[in-house]
Amino acid sequence: MLERDATLQGSSMGEKTPEIAEGGRSRPRKLYRIGEVMEYAKLSRQTVHNYTVMGLISEADRTRGNQRLYGEEVFERLAKIAELKKKGFRMADIRRMLAEEEKRS
């Protein structure tokens, strides 16, 4: 299983992507390549790609080589999708529920 601590620190070759921390200071944001997301979530590349295209998950950035990078929040989102699928919800319903949840937050 992939350790989420083994991350790519930046969007392209060592660059750090800032994230605003409390107090207004920036700190490096951990980003994961699609292969790392696939391994951790036990999903195929096509499924991760489809979820991205459907708007269920979002890319955080791209590398210079145009590879997708995802932030830490993708793991929570994928767990939520898996839970809803397990409960028998259709993808259209899941997309609607996640969109409504985002509007509330």
C-alpha positions in Angstrom: 0.0 0.0 0.0 1.3 3.5 -0.8 2.3 5.6 2.1 0.7 9.0 1.7 3.8 10.5 3.3 5.8 9.6 0.2 4.7 12.6 -1.9 5.8 14.8 -4.7 6.7 18.1 -3.2 5.7 20.5 -6.0 4.0 20.8 -9.3 7.1 20.4 -11.5 10.5 19.2 -10.7 10.9 20.4 -7.1 8.7 23.6 -7.3 6.6 24.0 -4.3 2.9 24.9 -4.7 1.9 27.3 -1.9 -1.1 26.8 0.3 -2.2 29.5 2.7 -1.8 28.4 6.3 -3.2 30.0 9.4 -1.7 33.4 9.9 -1.5 34.1 6.2 1.8 32.3 5.7 2.3 29.9 2.8 3.5 26.3 3.3 4.3 23.6 0.7 1.3 21.6 -0.4 1.7 17.8 -0.9 0.8 16.7 -4.4 0.4 13.2 -5.8 0.8 11.8 -9.3 -2.1 9.9 -10.8 -0.2 6.6 -10.3 0.1 7.3 -6.6 -3.6 8.0 -6.4 -4.4 4.8 -8.3 -2.3 2.7 -6.1 -3.6 4.1 -2.8 -7.3 4.1 -3.9 -7.0 0.8 -5.7 -8.5 2.3 -8.9 -7.6 2.1 -12.5 -6.0 5.1 -14.3 -9.2 5.2 -16.5 -11.4 5.5 -13.4 -9.4 8.3 -11.9 -9.4 10.0 -15.3 -13.2 9.5 -15.6 -13.8 10.9 -12.1 -11.7 13.9 -13.0 -13.6 14.5 -16.3 -17.0 14.0 -14.5 -16.0 16.7 -11.9 -16.0 14.2 -9.0 -12.4 15.0 -8.2 -10.2 17.9 -9.2 -6.6 18.2 -10.4 -4.5 20.4 -8.2 -1.9 21.1 -10.9 0.0 19.6 -13.8 3.7 18.8 -14.1 5.8 20.3 -16.9 5.3 17.0 -18.7 1.5 17.6 -18.4 0.9 14.8 -15.8 -2.0 15.3 -13.5 -1.3 16.1 -9.9 -3.8 15.8 -7.1 -3.9 17.3 -3.6 -4.4 15.4 -0.3 -8.1 16.2 -0.4 -8.6 13.7 -3.3 -8.2 10.7 -0.9 -11.1 11.8 1.3 -13.2 12.5 -1.8 -12.4 9.1 -3.3 -13.3 7.4 0.0 -16.6 9.3 0.0 -17.3 8.2 -3.6 -16.5 4.6 -2.8 -18.8 4.7 0.3 -21.7 6.1 -1.8 -21.2 3.5 -4.6 -21.2 0.7 -2.0 -24.5 2.0 -0.7 -25.9 1.6 -4.2 -26.0 5.2 -5.4 -25.6 5.9 -9.1 -22.7 8.1 -10.3 -25.2 10.8 -11.4 -26.6 10.9 -7.8 -23.1 10.9 -6.3 -22.1 13.8 -8.5 -25.2 15.7 -7.5 -24.7 15.0 -3.7 -21.1 16.1 -3.8 -22.0 19.3 -5.7 -24.6 20.1 -3.1 -22.2 19.4 -0.3 -19.7 21.8 -1.9 -22.3 24.6 -2.1 -23.0 24.3 1.6 -19.3 24.6 2.5 
